[in-house]
Amino acid sequence: MESETIKSFNRSLTEYFSQKTEEASHNLHRNLQVLAASTSISVFNPGNRETVELLSNLYELMMTLDSKAHLTWASIDVLQQACCNPSARESLMHTFKFLPILTKFLDPKLILEKKIKILQLMQDLTYGIKISWQEAHLPHLISTLTKWITGDEIELVPLSLSVLVNLCYNNSAAIYTLMKSVNVKSFLKTLLKVQRSNTASKVQVCKLLFILEGISGGIPDSELETYIKSTCPTLKEAINLSNSSLMRHVIDFFKKIIQNETAKKIVNNYPNYAEDIEGLLNIVSEADNLYDDCLAALFDYFSCVIGLDILGLEGLYPHFLVLALKMLKTDNVADDALRLISNIVTDLFTKESKNIPPEKLEIMESVQQLLDEHLQVIISLIEVGSNEVVLSDNEVNLKLTALLHLLTQMVRIEKFSDKIISQLDQQVLRKLFDPLLSPECEENILFQKPVYTFYVEALCFITDLSDRETNWLLLYNEMLQEKQVQTVLSIALYTGSEYIKKKALTLTGTAGFLTECIGLLAKRMAELNKLVIFSPSNQTNQQQQAISNSSYISPIDMMPMLTITQEGHLNSVLEKCEQAIRKNEGNLTSAIMELYQYKMAAMNQNLRQLQMSQEAADLRATRLQHNLCLTNSEVSRLHQLLFGSQQSLELATKETNSLGSQLSQVKQEALETHNKYSEILQNLRSKTVIISQQNQEIESYKNQLGIKEDKINNLEEELKVKSQEYSQVSSELLGARETISALKKNLTSLEATVETSKKEILQQSLVLTKLEKVISEKDKEISELNKELSEQRRMREIISELAMGKRKLDK
């Protein structure tokens, strides 16, 4: 997707140059907006040929524009986005040289927002710039910056001063141009007044005083103490404003001045420095949306102060650690966070001390506990990084370098050594070397500092692991046998810093670095001796020295100083001077003044010609650099293609040799097969007779078989009849079975009904017996009642008879 965006931009730019229509301009503007809104900064990686074409085309486009064009500011947005990629920013600064074009856009008539926008871009493109000679755009740029610094627009002062400081830092040509443009002493006095009213400019003013030390006399101790005391407040203000550029200036200058013993004493003797740093930590903890650039700069500052003997700073180590451990998975901050953790571990655990105070022991335990809790996260980072490692991606290489350095420090602590060895998979470290050992690895990439630094650090880590377990020693020996690993060590010894060279030399004294490995290393160094390229500054000095020692005459030296008319006037003036001297007339002074004016006019004209020549030469040199960059990318591609073709050729040669051996084997097998064939042919002839006899027997068997087949046909017909009868019977049987099954179902239901009826009859019989018992009881009762009734009747009769007898007696 990113590649398609770049190709689309290059196509639209070609269309715009061929026909500058409104539609072409609109398409180009849309592509510029898409590039400026790109979320991935890897799209601007200068190692890609398409990106080189993009930046070269963007340069040519901006050469044709002015500050009023809408394409100009869309291009500036693209450059601002490209500056987020450190490699791209370096290329924009030194290879593609966009600064002269941006200088052209510094128009005093621009609105304030556009001035700020272009100064912010210049600030990024001048940070760390190297100016080896007097460039044509410098006078205009520096004079414009000094005017804006001393002007009325206060918003432009910090940015203009920042750009000026970047230009003058370690660049003599820019300092000479500044000295020619303004009165430096009065300018510095103005700056000292500015810093009193503008706190944000204090750092740049001190830095400029430090740069112009020969003129300003250096920074006074009082100003130095004031600056050191204001470092943390300035950083707090920059954090609140999310101004990462100001933070970077403050921290870089702080690193510079603490090399001074006076400044170091001031820092160490300042009683509240630890409290100020704690205030910084509190601001960061409370901040919700802090930019990654600001956090990275802050971690760099914390790493710097750890090396100083600041009273009470060790008590903040756990807080540093908590903040750094939170940012381990943030891409733009992880490497600075890992360096901060490494510095804390180094400061606490590598210094040998017999009598450790209880407070420090408590801090050490707290740090160990935090590291132990996050050990799995740290090791998982290297597992993730092993899948992301790409030689051309410097950000990943820097992050992995810091991570390996931290693990190297931690594995030397007894509490962590066994845990790291048990949790770390050997295949993970092996995968880190896969891009280096790949056949597609380009040797020119190995000369990049992040690449060889990363692999030297990886070998040092494996060395520490091999001292504790033999499995790692085998991996270490295996890696040292590889040609590309020895190449990396050779490059580190040739072009690395003092620290890297020391580490590489330390590896040669380890147990796993055998005599054979030393021989391989010496051989690779001898091969690389022919390819070592010195730095551009050294080349420039050598070239200048060669030119100064030679009798070389440039075309500028042969250019006439005066025109024909001026030369005629000069000759007439000289004649008048000679006549005046002879006659001793009094107008000698006026003639000399006239001569001086002609001389100054000639010098001004020569200066303008030289300025135009210099501008043309700068433009030509820049375009040649663009072409060289394009050519290098094409050469790299062709070299890779050639390398692939060579590998394919080697594989084809091996395959041809193997096919030749296979062909000889096939021929031998064919000869053996031919011998076997002749034997089989003889056997075949002897068996042909047997086959003919067997054919006759087969014919007889066929006749018998025909008779049998007739019988079989008759039987089959009978079988068909029987089968039809059987099918009818089976169908009838099937119907009968269905009827039987239905009857069985009815029988089952009737049996169930009978069973239920039996149960009901049984219940009724039980009820009947109960009723019979009740009836018998009732009969007994009735009989008893009848007896009683009969007795009563008899008693009544007796009574009635007695009554009748009494009546008769009464009568």
KAURJO-V280664 format. One record per residue. N is the residue number from 1. RES is the residue in one small letter. PHI is phi as a letter, one per 30 degrees, with the letter a starting at -180 (999 if undefined). D_CENTER is the distance of its C-alpha to the mean C-alpha in Angstrom with 1 decimal. Layout:
n = (N,N)
res = (RES,RES)
phi = (PHI,PHI)
d_center = (D_CENTER,D_CENTER)
This chain:
n = (1,2,3,4,5,6,7,8,9,10,11,12,13,14,15,16,17,18,19,20,21,22,23,24,25,26,27,28,29,30,31,32,33,34,35,36,37,38,39,40,41,42,43,44,45,46,47,48,49,50,51,52,53,54,55,56,57,58,59,60,61,62,63,64,65,66,67,68,69,70,71,72,73,74,75,76,77,78,79,80,81,82,83,84,85,86,87,88,89,90,91,92,93,94,95,96,97,98,99,100,101,102,103,104,105,106,107,108,109,110,111,112,113,114,115,116,117,118,119,120,121,122,123,124,125,126,127,128,129,130,131,132,133,134,135,136,137,138,139,140,141,142,143,144,145,146,147,148,149,150,151,152,153,154,155,156,157,158,159,160,161,162,163,164,165,166,167,168,169,170,171,172,173,174,175,176,177,178,179,180,181,182,183,184,185,186,187,188,189,190,191,192,193,194,195,196,197,198,199,200,201,202,203,204,205,206,207,208,209,210,211,212,213,214,215,216,217,218,219,220,221,222,223,224,225,226,227,228,229,230,231,232,233,234,235,236,237,238,239,240,241,242,243,244,245,246,247,248,249,250,251,252,253,254,255,256,257,258,259,260,261,262,263,264,265,266,267,268,269,270,271,272,273,274,275,276,277,278,279,280,281,282,283,284,285,286,287,288,289,290,291,292,293,294,295,296,297,298,299,300,301,302,303,304,305,306,307,308,309,310,311,312,313,314,315,316,317,318,319,320,321,322,323,324,325,326,327,328,329,330,331,332,333,334,335,336,337,338,339,340,341,342,343,344,345,346,347,348,349,350,351,352,353,354,355,356,357,358,359,360,361,362,363,364,365,366,367,368,369,370,371,372,373,374,375,376,377,378,379,380,381,382,383,384,385,386,387,388,389,390,391,392,393,394,395,396,397,398,399,400,401,402,403,404,405,406,407,408,409,410,411,412,413,414,415,416,417,418,419,420,421,422,423,424,425,426,427,428,429,430,431,432,433,434,435,436,437,438,439,440,441,442,443,444,445,446,447,448,449,450,451,452,453,454,455,456,457,458,459,460,461,462,463,464,465,466,467,468,469,470,471,472,473,474,475,476,477,478,479,480,481,482,483,484,485,486,487,488,489,490,491,492,493,494,495,496,497,498,499,500,501,502,503,504,505,506,507,508,509,510,511,512,513,514,515,516,517,518,519,520,521,522,523,524,525,526,527,528,529,530,531,532,533,534,535,536,537,538,539,540,541,542,543,544,545,546,547,548,549,550,551,552,553,554,555,556,557,558,559,560,561,562,563,564,565,566,567,568,569,570,571,572,573,574,575,576,577,578,579,580,581,582,583,584,585,586,587,588,589,590,591,592,593,594,595,596,597,598,599,600,601,602,603,604,605,606,607,608,609,610,611,612,613,614,615,616,617,618,619,620,621,622,623,624,625,626,627,628,629,630,631,632,633,634,635,636,637,638,639,640,641,642,643,644,645,646,647,648,649,650,651,652,653,654,655,656,657,658,659,660,661,662,663,664,665,666,667,668,669,670,671,672,673,674,675,676,677,678,679,680,681,682,683,684,685,686,687,688,689,690,691,692,693,694,695,696,697,698,699,700,701,702,703,704,705,706,707,708,709,710,711,712,713,714,715,716,717,718,719,720,721,722,723,724,725,726,727,728,729,730,731,732,733,734,735,736,737,738,739,740,741,742,743,744,745,746,747,748,749,750,751,752,753,754,755,756,757,758,759,760,761,762,763,764,765,766,767,768,769,770,771,772,773,774,775,776,777,778,779,780,781,782,783,784,785,786,787,788,789,790,791,792,793,794,795,796,797,798,799,800,801,802,803,804,805,806,807,808,809,810,811)
res = (m,e,s,e,t,i,k,s,f,n,r,s,l,t,e,y,f,s,q,k,t,e,e,a,s,h,n,l,h,r,n,l,q,v,l,a,a,s,t,s,i,s,v,f,n,p,g,n,r,e,t,v,e,l,l,s,n,l,y,e,l,m,m,t,l,d,s,k,a,h,l,t,w,a,s,i,d,v,l,q,q,a,c,c,n,p,s,a,r,e,s,l,m,h,t,f,k,f,l,p,i,l,t,k,f,l,d,p,k,l,i,l,e,k,k,i,k,i,l,q,l,m,q,d,l,t,y,g,i,k,i,s,w,q,e,a,h,l,p,h,l,i,s,t,l,t,k,w,i,t,g,d,e,i,e,l,v,p,l,s,l,s,v,l,v,n,l,c,y,n,n,s,a,a,i,y,t,l,m,k,s,v,n,v,k,s,f,l,k,t,l,l,k,v,q,r,s,n,t,a,s,k,v,q,v,c,k,l,l,f,i,l,e,g,i,s,g,g,i,p,d,s,e,l,e,t,y,i,k,s,t,c,p,t,l,k,e,a,i,n,l,s,n,s,s,l,m,r,h,v,i,d,f,f,k,k,i,i,q,n,e,t,a,k,k,i,v,n,n,y,p,n,y,a,e,d,i,e,g,l,l,n,i,v,s,e,a,d,n,l,y,d,d,c,l,a,a,l,f,d,y,f,s,c,v,i,g,l,d,i,l,g,l,e,g,l,y,p,h,f,l,v,l,a,l,k,m,l,k,t,d,n,v,a,d,d,a,l,r,l,i,s,n,i,v,t,d,l,f,t,k,e,s,k,n,i,p,p,e,k,l,e,i,m,e,s,v,q,q,l,l,d,e,h,l,q,v,i,i,s,l,i,e,v,g,s,n,e,v,v,l,s,d,n,e,v,n,l,k,l,t,a,l,l,h,l,l,t,q,m,v,r,i,e,k,f,s,d,k,i,i,s,q,l,d,q,q,v,l,r,k,l,f,d,p,l,l,s,p,e,c,e,e,n,i,l,f,q,k,p,v,y,t,f,y,v,e,a,l,c,f,i,t,d,l,s,d,r,e,t,n,w,l,l,l,y,n,e,m,l,q,e,k,q,v,q,t,v,l,s,i,a,l,y,t,g,s,e,y,i,k,k,k,a,l,t,l,t,g,t,a,g,f,l,t,e,c,i,g,l,l,a,k,r,m,a,e,l,n,k,l,v,i,f,s,p,s,n,q,t,n,q,q,q,q,a,i,s,n,s,s,y,i,s,p,i,d,m,m,p,m,l,t,i,t,q,e,g,h,l,n,s,v,l,e,k,c,e,q,a,i,r,k,n,e,g,n,l,t,s,a,i,m,e,l,y,q,y,k,m,a,a,m,n,q,n,l,r,q,l,q,m,s,q,e,a,a,d,l,r,a,t,r,l,q,h,n,l,c,l,t,n,s,e,v,s,r,l,h,q,l,l,f,g,s,q,q,s,l,e,l,a,t,k,e,t,n,s,l,g,s,q,l,s,q,v,k,q,e,a,l,e,t,h,n,k,y,s,e,i,l,q,n,l,r,s,k,t,v,i,i,s,q,q,n,q,e,i,e,s,y,k,n,q,l,g,i,k,e,d,k,i,n,n,l,e,e,e,l,k,v,k,s,q,e,y,s,q,v,s,s,e,l,l,g,a,r,e,t,i,s,a,l,k,k,n,l,t,s,l,e,a,t,v,e,t,s,k,k,e,i,l,q,q,s,l,v,l,t,k,l,e,k,v,i,s,e,k,d,k,e,i,s,e,l,n,k,e,l,s,e,q,r,r,m,r,e,i,i,s,e,l,a,m,g,k,r,k,l,d,k)
phi = (999,d,d,d,d,d,d,d,d,d,d,d,d,d,d,d,d,d,b,d,c,d,d,d,d,d,d,d,d,d,d,d,d,d,d,d,c,d,d,c,d,d,d,c,d,d,d,c,d,d,d,d,d,e,d,d,d,d,d,d,d,d,d,c,c,b,d,c,d,d,d,d,d,d,d,d,d,d,d,d,d,d,d,d,c,e,d,d,d,d,d,d,d,c,c,d,h,d,d,e,d,d,d,d,d,d,c,e,d,d,d,d,d,d,d,d,d,d,d,d,d,d,d,d,d,c,d,i,d,c,c,c,b,d,c,d,d,d,e,d,d,d,d,d,d,d,d,d,d,c,d,c,d,d,d,d,d,d,d,d,d,d,d,d,d,d,d,d,d,i,b,d,d,d,d,d,d,d,d,d,d,b,d,d,d,d,d,d,d,d,d,d,d,d,d,d,c,b,d,d,c,d,d,d,d,d,d,d,d,d,d,c,d,d,c,d,i,i,d,d,d,d,d,d,d,d,d,d,d,c,d,d,e,d,d,d,d,d,d,d,d,h,c,d,d,d,d,d,d,d,d,d,d,d,d,d,d,d,d,d,d,d,d,d,d,d,d,d,d,d,d,c,d,d,d,d,d,d,d,d,d,d,d,d,d,d,d,d,c,c,d,d,d,d,d,d,d,d,d,d,d,d,d,d,d,d,d,c,c,d,d,i,d,d,d,c,e,e,d,e,d,d,d,d,d,d,c,d,c,c,e,d,c,e,d,d,d,d,d,d,d,d,d,d,d,d,d,d,c,c,d,d,b,d,c,c,d,e,d,d,e,d,d,d,d,d,d,d,d,d,d,d,d,c,d,d,d,d,d,d,d,d,d,d,d,d,d,c,d,b,d,d,c,d,d,d,d,d,d,d,d,d,d,d,d,d,d,d,d,d,d,d,c,e,d,c,d,d,d,d,d,d,c,d,d,d,d,d,d,d,d,d,c,d,d,d,d,d,d,d,d,c,d,d,d,d,d,d,e,e,d,d,d,d,d,d,d,d,d,d,d,d,d,d,d,d,d,c,a,d,d,d,d,d,d,d,d,d,d,d,d,d,d,d,d,d,d,d,d,d,d,d,d,d,c,d,d,d,d,d,d,d,d,d,d,d,d,d,c,d,d,d,d,d,d,d,d,d,d,d,d,d,d,d,d,d,d,d,e,d,c,d,c,d,d,d,d,d,d,d,d,d,d,d,d,d,d,d,d,c,c,d,c,d,d,d,d,d,d,d,d,b,d,d,d,d,d,d,d,d,d,d,d,d,d,d,d,d,d,d,d,d,d,i,d,d,c,d,d,d,d,d,d,d,d,d,d,d,d,d,d,d,d,d,d,d,d,d,d,d,d,d,d,d,d,d,d,d,d,d,d,d,d,d,d,d,d,d,d,d,d,d,d,d,d,d,d,d,d,d,d,d,d,d,d,d,d,d,d,d,d,d,d,d,d,d,d,d,d,d,d,d,d,d,d,d,d,d,d,d,d,d,d,d,d,d,d,d,d,d,d,d,d,d,d,d,d,d,d,e,d,d,d,d,d,d,d,d,d,d,d,d,d,d,d,d,d,d,d,d,e,d,d,d,d,d,d,e,d,d,d,e,d,d,d,d,d,d,d,d,d,d,d,d,d,d,d,d,d,d,d,d,d,d,d,d,d,d,d,d,e,d,d,e,d,d,d,e,d,d,d,d,d,d,d,d,d,d,d,d,d,d,d,d,d,d,d,d,d,e,d,d,d,d,d,d,d,d,d,d,d,d,e,d,d,d,d,d,d,d,d,d,d,d,d,d,d,d,d,d,d)
d_center = (17.2,15.4,17.4,20.5,20.0,20.0,22.9,24.8,24.5,25.8,28.6,29.6,29.7,32.0,34.1,34.3,35.5,38.0,39.5,38.7,39.7,38.8,37.0,34.9,34.1,33.2,30.8,29.1,28.8,27.3,24.6,23.8,23.5,21.1,18.9,19.2,18.4,15.1,12.5,9.6,9.5,8.3,12.0,13.3,11.9,15.3,15.1,16.1,19.9,19.8,17.8,20.3,23.1,21.7,21.7,25.1,26.6,25.5,27.2,30.3,30.4,30.3,33.0,35.3,34.7,36.2,35.3,37.1,35.2,32.9,30.6,30.2,28.6,26.4,25.2,24.7,22.5,20.3,20.2,19.4,16.3,15.4,15.8,12.8,10.9,12.3,13.0,14.6,16.6,17.9,19.0,20.6,22.4,23.8,23.6,24.3,26.2,26.2,27.9,31.4,31.0,29.9,33.0,35.1,34.1,35.2,38.3,40.4,41.4,37.9,37.6,35.9,32.8,32.1,32.8,30.4,27.7,28.3,28.5,25.2,23.6,25.8,24.7,21.1,22.3,24.8,22.8,23.1,25.1,27.4,30.8,32.9,35.9,37.7,35.9,37.9,36.0,36.1,39.6,39.1,35.7,37.0,40.3,38.7,36.4,39.5,41.5,38.9,38.6,42.4,42.8,43.4,40.1,38.6,35.3,34.6,35.5,32.3,30.1,32.7,33.2,29.4,29.2,32.5,31.2,28.1,30.4,32.9,30.7,31.5,32.8,36.5,36.9,35.7,37.9,40.9,40.3,40.2,43.4,45.0,43.9,45.2,47.4,44.8,47.0,47.9,44.3,43.2,46.1,44.9,41.3,42.8,44.6,41.5,39.5,42.3,41.9,38.1,36.2,32.8,34.2,35.3,32.3,32.3,36.1,35.9,33.3,35.5,38.5,36.7,35.8,39.4,40.9,43.6,44.9,44.2,45.2,41.9,41.0,44.0,43.7,44.4,41.6,39.3,40.3,39.9,36.4,35.4,36.9,35.2,31.7,30.9,32.8,30.9,27.5,28.9,29.9,26.6,24.8,27.5,26.9,23.0,23.5,20.5,22.1,25.3,23.6,21.9,25.4,27.1,24.9,25.0,28.7,29.2,27.6,30.0,33.1,32.8,33.4,36.9,39.1,40.8,37.6,36.6,40.0,39.8,36.5,37.9,41.3,39.9,40.9,38.7,35.4,34.1,35.4,33.5,30.2,31.1,31.7,28.2,26.9,29.2,28.0,24.3,25.5,27.6,25.1,23.8,21.2,19.9,17.2,14.0,15.1,18.5,17.3,15.3,18.5,20.6,19.0,19.5,23.1,23.7,22.6,25.0,28.0,27.7,29.1,32.1,35.2,35.1,37.7,36.4,32.7,32.4,33.4,30.2,27.9,27.8,26.8,24.0,22.8,23.1,21.0,18.3,18.2,17.7,14.4,12.8,10.7,9.7,6.3,8.3,11.1,10.4,11.1,14.2,15.3,15.2,17.2,19.6,20.2,20.8,23.3,25.1,25.5,26.7,29.1,30.6,30.9,31.2,34.1,37.3,39.9,43.0,44.0,41.0,42.0,41.9,39.5,36.9,37.4,36.8,33.5,32.5,33.3,31.4,28.2,28.8,29.3,26.0,24.0,26.0,25.3,21.5,21.6,20.6,17.5,16.5,17.3,15.5,12.2,13.0,14.1,10.8,9.0,11.9,11.0,7.4,8.6,9.3,11.6,10.8,7.1,8.5,5.9,5.2,8.9,10.0,8.8,10.5,13.3,14.1,14.1,16.4,18.6,19.1,20.1,22.3,24.1,24.4,25.9,28.6,29.8,32.3,31.3,27.8,28.4,30.0,27.6,24.5,26.3,27.5,24.3,22.0,22.2,22.9,21.3,17.8,18.2,19.8,16.8,14.8,17.5,17.5,15.5,17.8,20.9,20.3,23.0,20.6,19.1,20.1,21.9,21.1,17.3,18.6,20.2,17.0,17.1,13.6,14.4,17.9,17.3,14.9,17.5,20.4,19.0,18.5,22.1,23.4,22.1,23.7,26.9,27.2,26.8,29.4,31.9,32.0,31.9,33.1,30.6,27.9,30.3,30.6,26.9,27.0,30.0,28.4,25.4,27.7,29.7,27.0,27.4,23.7,23.4,26.5,25.2,22.2,24.8,27.1,24.5,23.7,27.5,28.1,25.4,23.8,24.8,27.6,25.4,23.6,27.0,28.5,26.0,26.4,30.2,30.2,28.9,31.9,34.2,32.8,34.9,32.6,32.6,35.8,38.1,36.8,33.2,34.7,36.5,33.3,31.5,34.6,34.7,31.1,31.7,34.9,33.1,30.4,33.1,34.0,30.4,29.6,28.9,29.8,28.1,29.2,31.2,33.2,33.9,35.0,37.4,38.8,39.3,41.0,43.2,44.2,45.1,47.1,48.9,49.8,52.3,49.8,51.1,48.6,49.8,49.6,52.2,54.5,54.2,57.5,57.4,60.1,61.2,64.7,66.1,64.6,65.9,69.3,69.2,68.2,71.0,73.5,72.3,72.6,76.1,77.1,75.8,77.9,81.0,80.4,80.2,83.5,85.2,83.5,82.8,81.0,78.3,76.2,73.6,73.0,72.6,70.1,68.1,68.2,67.0,64.1,63.2,63.1,61.1,58.5,58.5,57.9,55.1,53.4,53.7,52.3,49.4,48.7,48.8,46.5,44.1,44.1,43.7,40.8,39.1,39.7,38.5,35.3,34.7,35.6,33.4,30.4,31.1,31.6,28.2,26.8,28.8,27.8,24.1,24.9,27.1,24.6,22.1,25.2,26.3,23.0,23.3,26.9,26.3,24.0,26.6,29.3,27.5,27.2,30.9,31.9,30.4,32.0,35.2,35.1,34.5,37.4,39.6,39.0,39.6,42.8,44.0,43.4,45.2,48.1,48.5,48.4,51.0,53.3,53.0,53.7,56.8,58.1,57.6,59.4,62.3,62.6,62.4,65.2,67.4,66.8,67.6,71.0,71.8,70.8,73.0,76.0,75.5,75.1,78.5,80.2,78.8,79.7,83.3,82.4,80.4,83.4,85.6,83.0,82.9,86.7,86.2,83.5,86.0,88.5,85.9,85.0,88.6,88.8,85.5,87.0,89.9,87.6,85.5,88.7,89.4,85.9,86.2,89.4,87.8,84.9,87.3,89.0,85.7,84.8,88.0,87.5,84.0,85.2,87.8,85.2,82.9,85.8,86.7,83.1,82.8,86.1,84.9,81.6,83.7,85.9,82.9,81.5,85.0,85.1,81.7,82.8,86.0,84.1,81.9,85.2,86.7,83.8,83.9,87.7,87.4,84.9,87.4,90.3,88.2,87.5,91.2,92.3,90.1,91.6,95.2,94.5,93.3,96.4,98.7,97.3,97.8,101.3,102.3,101.1,103.3,106.2,106.0,105.9,108.9,110.8,110.3,111.3,114.4,115.3,114.9,116.9,119.7,119.8,120.0,122.7,124.6,124.2,125.2,128.3,129.3,128.9,131.0,133.6,133.5,133.9,136.8,138.4,137.9,139.2,142.2,142.9,142.6,145.0,147.4,147.2,148.0,150.9,152.2,151.8,153.7)
